Amino acid sequence: MSFRRFTLFFFVSILIFLAACGSGDADSASDSESGSSEELSGNVAIDGSGTVYPLMARLAEDYMINEQQGVSVEVSRAGTSAGFEKFLVENGTDFNDASREIKEEEQAKADELGMEVQELKVALDGLTVVTHPDNDWATELTPEQVQGIFLGEYTKWSDIDDSWPNEDIQTYGPNENHGTYEFFYEEILEEQDLVEGIDLQQDYSTLVTLVSEDKNAIGFFGFGYYQSNQDAINAVSIDFGEGAVEPSLDTIAEDGPYADYTRPVFTYLNVNQAQEKPEVLDYAKYVLENTNNVAGETGFAPIPDEEIQSQLEELEGIE
């Protein structure tokens, strides 16, 4: 080979090598800029709270459409307590939504199974007392009056105020499967038995219908079910001592004017299954990263960003 040909071959080889390196760098930069993540597949099973259901169902839908199309996230709503029964078994659900904290006996069951459970606080809910839309008298109540109604101390509206109708009060609420029932019993009624004859239902939509069709009805459930049915029911403002406060996304807060009727809501993660199924851990992170973006649309107040970040850091340790 002549010197001239050798020199030409050498420089061509160098140019091809540099072009290949540049192409590789460009591909890496493109991958980095697109923020592409690993494509996952599989199933995520969620059950539990009917109160938390609208929030989790919305997050699940967004996740399957926008994040991981190969993952199926199934969300059910048996109620907090009934959901824990499905969660705290071998090969149970991956998450249990809850409108109360896990009980000692439920945690003991997890320990017995060798199951590590991670509590994830996802939003704030305001317990809401609701009435028929034609009820123009009981628009404001004190916590003591709410207690009196649901303990059976007042049986007619006129027992509370002489100017109110001399009609029997009809009470409604969610049944014992729901964390909302337990919150109401423990926090609002201070563990006193609900009035005899109260109509307790499994399905929140049924409760909305019953209250909307009974002029003398009064019931309770999470704020989201009121927010999505404002044309059919009224929300009662509660006077905690400094004037009546209407439940709203602005007043629901652990340190706000509706604090006494505000509660955090959760989803509980089976850590063992999150370690075995990447899609479960990925979904847990997605929930925390996006819950505040959709909370208001589904009837919940957001939680502080620092709480979100702290929980995400805990999830990083699962890997």
ZASE-735483 format. One line per 5 residues: number of its first residue (from 0); their letters; for each residue x, y, z of N, C-alpha, C, O. Coordinates in steps of 0.05 Angstrom, whole numbers, plus 5000, padded with zeros to 4 digits. Layout:
// residues N
NUM	a	X/Y/Z/X/Y/Z/X/Y/Z/X/Y/Z; ...;
//
This chain:
// residues 319
0	msfrr	5018/4976/5000/5000/5000/5000/5018/5025/5000/5037/5026/5015; 5012/5044/4983/5029/5068/4982/5024/5085/5006/5004/5082/5020; 5042/5103/5012/5040/5120/5036/5015/5138/5034/5001/5142/5054; 5010/5147/5009/4987/5165/5006/4961/5150/5012/4944/5160/5026; 4959/5125/5001/4935/5109/5007/4932/5102/5036/4910/5103/5047;
5	ftlff	4954/5096/5049/4954/5090/5077/4944/5113/5094/4928/5110/5112; 4954/5137/5087/4946/5161/5101/4917/5166/5098/4903/5173/5118; 4906/5164/5074/4878/5168/5069/4861/5148/5084/4841/5155/5097; 4869/5122/5084/4855/5102/5098/4854/5107/5128/4834/5103/5141; 4876/5117/5139/4878/5123/5167/4859/5145/5175/4845/5143/5196;
10	fvsil	4858/5167/5160/4841/5190/5167/4811/5183/5164/4794/5192/5179; 4805/5166/5143/4777/5158/5140/4768/5141/5164/4746/5144/5174; 4786/5123/5173/4780/5107/5196/4775/5123/5221/4757/5118/5236; 4791/5144/5225/4788/5162/5248/4761/5176/5246/4747/5178/5266; 4754/5186/5222/4728/5200/5220/4704/5182/5225/4685/5190/5239;
15	iflaa	4706/5157/5216/4684/5137/5221/4682/5132/5251/4659/5131/5261; 4704/5129/5264/4704/5124/5293/4692/5147/5309/4675/5143/5326; 4700/5172/5301/4689/5196/5315/4659/5199/5310/4644/5206/5328; 4650/5193/5285/4622/5195/5279/4606/5175/5295/4584/5182/5305; 4617/5151/5299/4603/5131/5315/4600/5139/5343/4579/5136/5356;
20	cgsgd	4622/5150/5354/4621/5160/5382/4601/5182/5385/4586/5183/5405; 4600/5200/5366/4582/5223/5367/4553/5213/5367/4536/5224/5381; 4548/5193/5349/4521/5182/5348/4513/5170/5374/4490/5173/5382; 4531/5156/5387/4525/5143/5413/4518/5164/5434/4500/5161/5449; 4534/5186/5434/4529/5208/5454/4502/5220/5448/4487/5227/5467;
25	adsas	4495/5224/5422/4470/5236/5415/4447/5219/5425/4427/5229/5435; 4450/5192/5421/4428/5174/5429/4425/5175/5459/4402/5175/5469; 4447/5177/5474/4446/5178/5503/4432/5204/5512/4416/5204/5530; 4440/5226/5499/4427/5251/5506/4398/5251/5500/4382/5261/5516; 4390/5239/5477/4362/5237/5470/4346/5221/5491/4325/5230/5499;
30	dsesg	4358/5198/5500/4345/5182/5521/4342/5198/5546/4321/5197/5559; 4363/5213/5553/4362/5229/5578/4341/5250/5577/4326/5254/5596; 4340/5265/5554/4321/5287/5551/4292/5277/5551/4274/5291/5561; 4287/5253/5540/4260/5243/5539/4250/5233/5565/4226/5229/5569; 4269/5228/5585/4261/5218/5611/4248/5191/5609/4232/5183/5626;
35	sseel	4256/5175/5589/4244/5149/5586/4249/5131/5610/4271/5131/5621; 4230/5116/5617/4232/5098/5640/4227/5069/5631/4217/5065/5609; 4234/5050/5647/4230/5022/5640/4201/5016/5636/4183/5024/5652; 4195/5002/5614/4168/4994/5609/4161/4969/5626/4176/4949/5625; 4140/4971/5641/4132/4949/5659/4106/4936/5650/4091/4947/5634;
40	sgnva	4102/4912/5660/4077/4898/5655/4069/4883/5681/4085/4881/5699; 4044/4874/5681/4035/4860/5705/4009/4871/5715/3995/4887/5702; 4002/4864/5740/3977/4873/5752/3982/4884/5780/3999/4875/5795; 3966/4905/5787/3967/4916/5814/3938/4915/5824/3919/4925/5812; 3935/4902/5848/3908/4898/5859/3905/4916/5884/3921/4916/5902;
45	idgsg	3883/4932/5884/3877/4951/5905/3849/4947/5914/3831/4945/5898; 3844/4948/5940/3817/4947/5951/3816/4965/5975/3836/4978/5982; 3793/4966/5989/3792/4982/6013/3771/5004/6012/3749/5001/6002; 3779/5027/6023/3761/5049/6029/3745/5059/6005/3755/5064/5984; 3718/5061/6010/3701/5073/5990/3705/5103/5988/3701/5116/5967;
50	tvypl	3714/5115/6010/3720/5144/6011/3744/5150/5993/3744/5170/5978; 3765/5134/5995/3790/5139/5980/3787/5130/5951/3802/5138/5934; 3767/5114/5946/3763/5102/5919/3765/5122/5896/3779/5118/5877; 3750/5145/5897/3751/5163/5874/3779/5174/5868/3787/5177/5845; 3794/5179/5889/3822/5189/5885/3839/5167/5873/3853/5172/5854;
55	marla	3838/5143/5884/3855/5121/5875/3847/5112/5847/3864/5105/5830; 3821/5112/5841/3812/5104/5814/3822/5124/5793/3829/5116/5771; 3822/5150/5800/3832/5170/5781/3862/5166/5777/3871/5168/5754; 3877/5162/5798/3906/5158/5796/3912/5133/5779/3930/5133/5763; 3897/5112/5784/3901/5087/5769/3896/5091/5739/3911/5081/5723;
60	edymi	3875/5105/5733/3868/5110/5705/3891/5126/5691/3900/5120/5669; 3899/5148/5705/3921/5164/5694/3947/5148/5690/3961/5151/5670; 3953/5131/5709/3977/5115/5708/3977/5096/5685/3996/5094/5670; 3954/5083/5680/3952/5064/5658/3953/5077/5631/3962/5066/5611; 3942/5102/5629/3941/5116/5604/3968/5130/5598/3978/5129/5576;
65	neqqg	3979/5143/5618/4001/5161/5614/4028/5151/5622/4049/5161/5613; 4029/5130/5639/4054/5122/5651/4062/5094/5642/4084/5090/5631; 4046/5074/5648/4052/5046/5642/4028/5032/5630/4011/5022/5644; 4027/5032/5604/4004/5021/5590/4003/4990/5592/3983/4978/5587; 4026/4978/5599/4027/4949/5602/4019/4939/5629/4019/4915/5634;
70	vsvev	4013/4957/5648/4005/4949/5675/3975/4953/5679/3964/4974/5671; 3962/4933/5690/3933/4935/5696/3930/4941/5726/3938/4924/5742; 3918/4963/5733/3913/4970/5761/3883/4968/5766/3867/4983/5755; 3876/4949/5783/3848/4944/5789/3841/4955/5817/3854/4947/5837; 3822/4973/5818/3814/4986/5843/3786/4978/5851/3767/4982/5836;
75	sragt	3783/4967/5875/3756/4960/5886/3751/4976/5911/3769/4990/5921; 3727/4973/5923/3719/4990/5946/3702/4975/5965/3679/4981/5970; 3713/4954/5977/3699/4938/5997/3694/4953/6023/3678/4945/6039; 3710/4974/6027/3709/4988/6053/3736/4983/6067/3749/4963/6062; 3744/5001/6085/3770/4999/6097/3774/4973/6112/3794/4959/6107;
80	sagfe	3756/4966/6130/3759/4941/6146/3757/4916/6129/3774/4898/6132; 3738/4915/6111/3735/4892/6093/3759/4890/6075/3768/4868/6068; 3770/4913/6067/3794/4913/6050/3818/4902/6064/3834/4887/6052; 3821/4909/6090/3844/4898/6105/3842/4867/6106/3863/4854/6107; 3818/4856/6107/3815/4827/6108/3826/4814/6082/3836/4792/6082;
85	kflve	3823/4828/6060/3834/4818/6034/3864/4824/6031/3877/4810/6016; 3873/4844/6045/3901/4852/6044/3919/4835/6062/3941/4828/6054; 3909/4828/6085/3925/4814/6106/3922/4784/6104/3914/4771/6123; 3928/4774/6080/3927/4745/6075/3950/4738/6056/3961/4756/6043; 3957/4713/6054/3977/4704/6035/3967/4711/6007/3944/4705/6000;
90	ngtdf	3984/4723/5991/3978/4731/5963/3953/4749/5962/3936/4746/5944; 3951/4767/5981/3929/4786/5982/3933/4809/5963/3950/4808/5946; 3917/4829/5967/3919/4853/5950/3946/4867/5955/3959/4863/5976; 3954/4883/5935/3980/4898/5937/3977/4923/5955/3996/4931/5968; 3954/4935/5954/3948/4959/5969/3921/4957/5983/3903/4943/5973;
95	ndasr	3919/4969/6006/3892/4973/6018/3888/5002/6024/3902/5014/6040; 3868/5014/6011/3861/5042/6016/3846/5043/6043/3831/5025/6049; 3851/5064/6058/3839/5066/6085/3833/5095/6093/3849/5113/6088; 3809/5098/6104/3802/5125/6114/3806/5126/6145/3795/5143/6158; 3823/5109/6155/3833/5109/6182/3859/5095/6183/3867/5082/6164;
100	eikee	3873/5098/6206/3899/5084/6209/3894/5054/6214/3873/5046/6223; 3914/5038/6207/3913/5010/6212/3910/5004/6242/3923/5018/6258; 3894/4985/6250/3890/4979/6278/3912/4960/6288/3926/4948/6273; 3915/4960/6315/3935/4943/6327/3932/4914/6319/3951/4900/6313; 3907/4904/6319/3902/4876/6313/3908/4870/6283/3916/4848/6276;
105	eqaka	3904/4890/6266/3910/4886/6238/3941/4886/6234/3951/4870/6218; 3955/4903/6248/3984/4903/6246/3995/4877/6257/4015/4866/6247; 3983/4867/6279/3991/4841/6290/3987/4818/6270/4004/4800/6268; 3966/4819/6254/3961/4799/6234/3983/4801/6213/3993/4780/6203; 3991/4825/6205/4012/4828/6185/4038/4816/6196/4053/4803/6182;
110	delgm	4044/4822/6221/4069/4811/6234/4068/4781/6234/4088/4768/6229; 4045/4770/6240/4042/4741/6240/4047/4728/6213/4058/4706/6211; 4040/4743/6192/4044/4733/6165/4072/4739/6154/4080/4730/6133; 4088/4754/6170/4114/4762/6161/4113/4783/6140/4131/4786/6123; 4091/4799/6140/4086/4819/6120/4095/4846/6130/4086/4855/6152;
115	evqel	4112/4860/6115/4119/4888/6121/4098/4906/6108/4094/4905/6084; 4087/4924/6123/4066/4942/6113/4076/4971/6115/4087/4979/6136; 4073/4986/6093/4082/5014/6093/4057/5032/6090/4042/5029/6071; 4053/5050/6110/4031/5069/6108/4039/5092/6091/4060/5104/6095; 4021/5099/6072/4025/5122/6054/4001/5141/6058/3979/5134/6051;
120	kvald	4007/5164/6068/3986/5184/6072/3983/5198/6045/4002/5209/6034; 3958/5199/6034/3955/5208/6007/3938/5234/6005/3940/5248/5984; 3922/5241/6025/3905/5265/6022/3892/5270/6049/3895/5256/6069; 3876/5292/6050/3860/5299/6073/3830/5300/6065/3823/5311/6044; 3814/5289/6082/3785/5289/6077/3770/5304/6099/3779/5304/6122;
125	gltvv	3748/5316/6092/3732/5329/6112/3706/5314/6116/3689/5313/6097; 3701/5302/6139/3676/5289/6144/3653/5309/6141/3654/5331/6152; 3633/5302/6125/3612/5321/6117/3585/5311/6125/3577/5289/6119; 3570/5328/6140/3543/5322/6148/3525/5334/6126/3527/5357/6119; 3506/5317/6116/3490/5326/6093/3460/5323/6099/3452/5306/6115;
130	thpdn	3444/5339/6086/3415/5339/6088/3402/5341/6061/3415/5345/6041; 3376/5338/6061/3359/5341/6037/3361/5370/6027/3364/5388/6043; 3361/5374/6000/3363/5401/5990/3341/5420/5998/3345/5444/5998; 3318/5410/6007/3296/5427/6016/3298/5433/6046/3282/5448/6056; 3317/5422/6059/3321/5428/6088/3334/5455/6090/3358/5458/6086;
135	dwate	3318/5475/6097/3328/5503/6099/3329/5512/6128/3331/5536/6134; 3328/5492/6147/3329/5500/6175/3355/5490/6188/3369/5506/6202; 3363/5465/6184/3387/5455/6197/3412/5460/6179/3426/5441/6172; 3416/5485/6172/3438/5492/6154/3464/5495/6170/3486/5493/6159; 3462/5500/6197/3485/5502/6214/3479/5487/6240/3458/5489/6251;
140	ltpeq	3499/5471/6248/3496/5456/6273/3523/5457/6288/3544/5461/6277; 3521/5453/6314/3545/5451/6331/3553/5422/6332/3537/5404/6326; 3578/5416/6339/3585/5387/6343/3568/5373/6363/3562/5349/6360; 3559/5388/6384/3542/5376/6404/3515/5369/6393/3503/5348/6400; 3504/5385/6375/3479/5379/6362/3481/5355/6343/3463/5339/6342;
145	vqgif	3503/5354/6329/3508/5331/6312/3509/5305/6329/3497/5285/6321; 3523/5307/6351/3524/5284/6369/3496/5276/6378/3488/5253/6377; 3481/5296/6387/3454/5291/6397/3436/5278/6377/3420/5261/6384; 3438/5286/6352/3422/5274/6331/3429/5245/6327/3411/5228/6326; 3455/5239/6325/3463/5211/6318/3465/5193/6343/3471/5169/6340;
150	lgeyt	3461/5204/6367/3459/5188/6391/3430/5183/6398/3424/5167/6416; 3411/5197/6384/3383/5194/6390/3373/5211/6412/3350/5207/6421; 3388/5231/6420/3379/5250/6441/3358/5269/6430/3340/5278/6444; 3360/5275/6404/3339/5290/6390/3326/5271/6370/3339/5258/6354; 3300/5268/6372/3285/5250/6354/3269/5266/6333/3263/5256/6312;
155	kwsdi	3262/5291/6340/3248/5309/6321/3265/5334/6317/3281/5341/6335; 3262/5346/6294/3277/5371/6289/3270/5393/6309/3287/5408/6317; 3245/5393/6318/3236/5413/6337/3248/5409/6365/3247/5427/6381; 3260/5385/6370/3274/5381/6395/3299/5399/6397/3309/5405/6419; 3310/5406/6374/3334/5422/6373/3327/5452/6374/3340/5467/6388;
160	ddswp	3306/5459/6359/3297/5487/6358/3267/5487/6354/3257/5474/6336; 3253/5501/6371/3223/5501/6370/3212/5511/6343/3190/5503/6336; 3228/5527/6329/3219/5537/6304/3223/5518/6281/3213/5523/6258; 3236/5496/6286/3241/5476/6265/3218/5456/6263/3202/5454/6282; 3215/5442/6241/3191/5424/6237/3188/5403/6259/3208/5392/6269;
165	nediq	3164/5398/6266/3158/5377/6285/3156/5350/6271/3135/5337/6270; 3179/5342/6259/3181/5318/6242/3203/5301/6253/3223/5310/6263; 3199/5274/6250/3220/5256/6258/3245/5259/6241/3244/5261/6217; 3268/5259/6255/3294/5260/6241/3301/5232/6231/3299/5212/6246; 3309/5230/6206/3317/5204/6194/3347/5204/6190/3357/5221/6176;
170	tygpn	3361/5186/6203/3390/5186/6202/3401/5164/6183/3390/5142/6181; 3424/5171/6170/3436/5154/6150/3466/5155/6153/3477/5175/6163; 3480/5133/6145/3509/5133/6146/3520/5108/6133/3505/5089/6127; 3547/5107/6129/3559/5082/6119/3560/5061/6141/3560/5067/6164; 3562/5036/6132/3561/5014/6151/3589/5008/6163/3608/5023/6158;
175	enhgt	3591/4987/6180/3615/4982/6195/3639/4973/6179/3661/4972/6189; 3635/4967/6153/3658/4960/6136/3675/4985/6130/3698/4982/6121; 3665/5008/6135/3678/5033/6126/3693/5047/6149/3684/5048/6172; 3717/5057/6142/3732/5073/6161/3717/5098/6169/3722/5109/6190; 3700/5108/6151/3684/5132/6158/3665/5127/6181/3662/5144/6198;
180	yeffy	3653/5103/6181/3636/5095/6204/3653/5096/6230/3644/5106/6250; 3677/5084/6228/3693/5082/6252/3703/5109/6261/3704/5115/6285; 3710/5126/6242/3718/5154/6249/3695/5168/6263/3699/5182/6283; 3671/5166/6252/3648/5179/6263/3643/5169/6291/3638/5184/6310; 3643/5143/6294/3638/5130/6320/3659/5138/6341/3652/5145/6364;
185	eeile	3684/5137/6334/3706/5142/6353/3711/5172/6358/3714/5180/6381; 3711/5188/6337/3719/5216/6340/3695/5235/6344/3696/5253/6360; 3674/5231/6329/3651/5249/6331/3632/5242/6354/3623/5259/6368; 3627/5216/6357/3609/5206/6378/3624/5198/6403/3611/5190/6423; 3650/5199/6403/3667/5192/6426/3660/5164/6436/3657/5159/6460;
190	eqdlv	3658/5145/6417/3653/5117/6422/3627/5111/6436/3626/5092/6453; 3607/5127/6430/3580/5121/6440/3564/5110/6416/3568/5117/6393; 3546/5092/6423/3531/5077/6402/3513/5096/6386/3500/5114/6396; 3512/5091/6359/3494/5106/6342/3465/5101/6349/3458/5080/6360; 3448/5120/6342/3420/5118/6348/3408/5092/6336/3415/5084/6314;
195	egidl	3390/5080/6351/3377/5056/6342/3360/5063/6317/3345/5083/6317; 3361/5046/6297/3345/5051/6273/3358/5066/6252/3346/5071/6230; 3383/5075/6256/3398/5089/6235/3401/5071/6210/3406/5047/6214; 3398/5082/6187/3400/5067/6162/3429/5068/6153/3439/5088/6143; 3443/5045/6156/3472/5043/6148/3474/5028/6122/3462/5007/6119;
200	qqdys	3490/5039/6104/3492/5027/6077/3521/5021/6070/3540/5034/6080; 3525/5001/6053/3552/4995/6043/3560/5014/6021/3584/5022/6019; 3542/5022/6004/3548/5038/5980/3543/5067/5985/3521/5075/5993; 3562/5084/5979/3559/5113/5984/3539/5125/5964/3525/5144/5971; 3538/5115/5940/3519/5125/5921/3490/5121/5931/3472/5137/5927;
205	tlvtl	3486/5098/5944/3459/5092/5955/3453/5113/5977/3430/5122/5979; 3473/5119/5993/3468/5139/6015/3461/5166/6003/3442/5179/6013; 3474/5174/5982/3468/5200/5969/3439/5199/5960/3424/5219/5964; 3431/5178/5948/3403/5175/5938/3383/5176/5960/3363/5191/5959; 3388/5162/5982/3369/5161/6004/3366/5188/6017/3343/5197/6023;
210	vsedk	3388/5203/6021/3386/5230/6033/3372/5249/6014/3356/5266/6022; 3377/5246/5988/3365/5265/5968/3336/5260/5965/3322/5278/5954; 3325/5237/5974/3297/5231/5971/3281/5234/5996/3257/5229/5996; 3294/5241/6018/3280/5242/6045/3284/5270/6057/3306/5277/6065; 3263/5286/6058/3265/5313/6067/3274/5315/6095/3286/5336/6103;
215	naigf	3270/5295/6111/3278/5296/6140/3304/5281/6145/3311/5274/6167; 3319/5275/6123/3343/5260/6125/3367/5277/6135/3368/5301/6130; 3385/5263/6149/3412/5274/6155/3431/5251/6155/3426/5230/6167; 3453/5254/6142/3473/5232/6139/3501/5243/6141/3505/5267/6145; 3521/5225/6138/3549/5234/6138/3565/5216/6120/3560/5192/6117;
220	fgfgy	3586/5228/6108/3606/5213/6092/3628/5233/6085/3628/5256/6094; 3647/5224/6068/3669/5240/6060/3661/5264/6042/3640/5262/6029; 3677/5285/6043/3670/5309/6028/3667/5304/5998/3651/5317/5985; 3683/5286/5987/3682/5281/5958/3655/5273/5948/3647/5281/5926; 3640/5257/5964/3614/5249/5955/3594/5272/5956/3574/5272/5941;
225	yqsnq	3598/5291/5973/3582/5315/5973/3589/5332/5949/3572/5342/5934; 3616/5336/5945/3625/5353/5923/3614/5345/5896/3608/5361/5879; 3613/5319/5892/3603/5309/5866/3573/5306/5864/3562/5297/5844; 3559/5313/5886/3529/5311/5886/3516/5336/5898/3495/5334/5911; 3528/5359/5894/3518/5384/5906/3490/5391/5896/3476/5406/5909;
230	daina	3483/5381/5873/3456/5387/5862/3434/5371/5876/3410/5376/5873; 3443/5350/5891/3423/5332/5903/3422/5333/5933/3402/5325/5945; 3442/5344/5946/3443/5345/5975/3456/5371/5985/3470/5385/5969; 3451/5378/6010/3463/5401/6022/3485/5392/6042/3484/5371/6053; 3505/5409/6046/3525/5405/6066/3519/5423/6090/3513/5447/6086;
235	vsidf	3520/5412/6114/3515/5428/6138/3540/5441/6147/3561/5428/6149; 3539/5467/6153/3562/5481/6165/3563/5475/6195/3542/5472/6208; 3588/5472/6205/3591/5465/6233/3603/5488/6248/3624/5499/6240; 3591/5495/6271/3601/5516/6288/3617/5504/6310/3606/5493/6329; 3644/5506/6308/3662/5495/6328/3667/5514/6351/3683/5509/6368;
240	gegav	3653/5537/6351/3656/5556/6372/3664/5584/6364/3662/5603/6379; 3672/5586/6338/3679/5613/6327/3664/5619/6302/3675/5633/6284; 3640/5610/6300/3624/5615/6276/3623/5590/6259/3641/5574/6259; 3601/5588/6244/3597/5564/6227/3618/5562/6205/3624/5582/6192; 3628/5538/6200/3648/5533/6180/3637/5513/6160/3628/5491/6167;
245	epsld	3636/5521/6135/3627/5503/6113/3650/5485/6104/3672/5495/6100; 3645/5459/6101/3667/5442/6091/3674/5450/6062/3656/5453/6046; 3699/5453/6056/3708/5460/6029/3738/5454/6027/3751/5448/6047; 3748/5455/6003/3776/5449/5999/3794/5470/6013/3817/5465/6018; 3782/5493/6019/3797/5515/6032/3797/5511/6062/3816/5520/6076;
250	tiaed	3776/5499/6074/3774/5497/6103/3783/5470/6114/3790/5468/6137; 3784/5449/6096/3793/5423/6105/3823/5422/6109/3837/5424/6089; 3832/5420/6133/3861/5420/6139/3865/5411/6168/3847/5415/6185; 3887/5398/6173/3892/5388/6200/3896/5411/6220/3894/5407/6244; 3903/5434/6210/3906/5458/6228/3888/5481/6218/3894/5504/6224;
255	gpyad	3867/5475/6204/3849/5495/6193/3823/5497/6208/3820/5484/6229; 3805/5514/6199/3780/5519/6213/3761/5495/6215/3743/5494/6231; 3766/5474/6197/3749/5450/6197/3765/5426/6209/3759/5403/6203; 3785/5433/6224/3804/5412/6233/3791/5390/6249/3799/5367/6247; 3771/5396/6266/3759/5376/6283/3744/5354/6266/3741/5332/6276;
260	ytrpv	3737/5361/6242/3723/5341/6225/3741/5333/6201/3732/5320/6182; 3767/5340/6203/3787/5333/6182/3802/5308/6190/3808/5305/6214; 3808/5291/6171/3823/5267/6177/3841/5260/6153/3833/5266/6130; 3864/5249/6158/3881/5240/6135/3870/5214/6125/3857/5198/6139; 3874/5209/6099/3867/5183/6087/3893/5171/6076/3912/5185/6069;
265	ftyln	3893/5144/6073/3917/5129/6068/3913/5108/6047/3891/5101/6040; 3935/5098/6037/3936/5072/6024/3959/5057/6037/3980/5069/6043; 3955/5031/6043/3975/5015/6055/3987/4996/6035/3973/4983/6020; 4014/4995/6034/4029/4980/6014/4040/4954/6026/4052/4955/6048; 4036/4932/6012/4049/4907/6020/4078/4908/6009/4083/4905/5985;
270	vnqaq	4097/4914/6027/4125/4918/6019/4137/4893/6007/4152/4894/5988; 4129/4870/6018/4140/4844/6007/4133/4842/5977/4151/4834/5962; 4108/4848/5970/4101/4846/5942/4113/4868/5925/4118/4864/5901; 4117/4891/5937/4131/4913/5923/4159/4905/5916/4170/4914/5895; 4172/4889/5933/4199/4880/5927/4201/4860/5905/4221/4857/5891;
275	ekpev	4179/4845/5902/4178/4823/5882/4167/4833/5856/4173/4821/5835; 4149/4853/5857/4135/4862/5833/4142/4891/5827/4132/4909/5841; 4159/4897/5808/4168/4925/5803/4144/4943/5797/4145/4967/5804; 4123/4933/5785/4100/4950/5779/4086/4960/5804/4074/4982/5803; 4087/4945/5825/4074/4953/5850/4089/4976/5863/4077/4996/5871;
280	ldyak	4115/4974/5864/4131/4996/5875/4130/5020/5857/4128/5043/5867; 4130/5016/5831/4128/5039/5813/4102/5054/5816/4101/5079/5816; 4080/5039/5820/4054/5052/5824/4053/5067/5850/4042/5088/5852; 4065/5056/5871/4066/5069/5897/4079/5097/5894/4070/5116/5905; 4101/5097/5880/4116/5123/5876/4098/5142/5859/4097/5166/5865;
285	yvlen	4085/5131/5839/4068/5148/5822/4046/5161/5838/4040/5185/5835; 4034/5146/5856/4012/5156/5873/4022/5180/5889/4009/5201/5889; 4045/5178/5902/4055/5200/5919/4063/5224/5901/4058/5246/5909; 4075/5219/5878/4084/5241/5861/4060/5256/5849/4064/5279/5841; 4037/5243/5847/4015/5256/5832/3990/5261/5848/3971/5274/5838;
290	tnnva	3988/5251/5873/3963/5254/5888/3954/5282/5892/3931/5288/5890; 3973/5301/5897/3965/5328/5902/3955/5342/5876/3940/5362/5878; 3962/5331/5853/3953/5343/5828/3924/5337/5822/3911/5353/5808; 3913/5315/5833/3885/5308/5827/3868/5308/5852/3844/5303/5850; 3879/5313/5876/3864/5311/5901/3839/5328/5900/3817/5319/5906;
295	getgf	3842/5354/5893/3820/5372/5893/3798/5364/5874/3774/5368/5880; 3805/5352/5851/3785/5344/5832/3768/5321/5842/3746/5316/5832; 3778/5306/5861/3764/5283/5871/3754/5287/5900/3746/5268/5914; 3754/5312/5910/3742/5318/5935/3761/5317/5959/3751/5313/5982; 3787/5319/5955/3806/5318/5977/3823/5343/5978/3829/5355/5957;
300	apipd	3832/5350/6002/3852/5371/6004/3880/5358/6003/3884/5336/6012; 3900/5373/5992/3926/5361/5990/3941/5360/6016/3934/5374/6035; 3962/5344/6017/3980/5344/6040/4005/5359/6034/4012/5362/6010; 4020/5368/6054/4044/5385/6049/4065/5370/6032/4068/5346/6035; 4078/5385/6015/4098/5373/5997/4121/5359/6013/4131/5339/6004;
305	eeiqs	4128/5370/6036/4149/5357/6051/4142/5330/6061/4159/5312/6064; 4116/5325/6066/4106/5299/6074/4108/5280/6051/4115/5256/6054; 4101/5289/6027/4104/5273/6003/4133/5264/5999/4139/5241/5995; 4151/5284/6001/4179/5278/5996/4190/5258/6016/4206/5240/6009; 4183/5261/6041/4192/5243/6062/4183/5214/6057/4198/5195/6060;
310	qleel	4158/5211/6048/4148/5185/6042/4161/5173/6017/4166/5148/6016; 4167/5189/5997/4181/5179/5974/4209/5169/5981/4218/5149/5970; 4222/5183/5999/4248/5175/6008/4247/5147/6021/4265/5131/6019; 4225/5143/6036/4222/5117/6049/4218/5095/6028/4228/5072/6031; 4203/5101/6007/4199/5081/5985/4225/5075/5971/4229/5052/5962;
315	egie	4243/5094/5969/4269/5089/5955/4284/5067/5970/4299/5052/5958; 4280/5065/5996/4293/5045/6012/4284/5016/6007/4297/4997/6015; 4260/5014/5995/4249/4987/5990/4265/4972/5969/4267/4947/5971; 4276/4986/5950/4291/4973/5928/4316/4959/5939/4331/4947/5924;
//
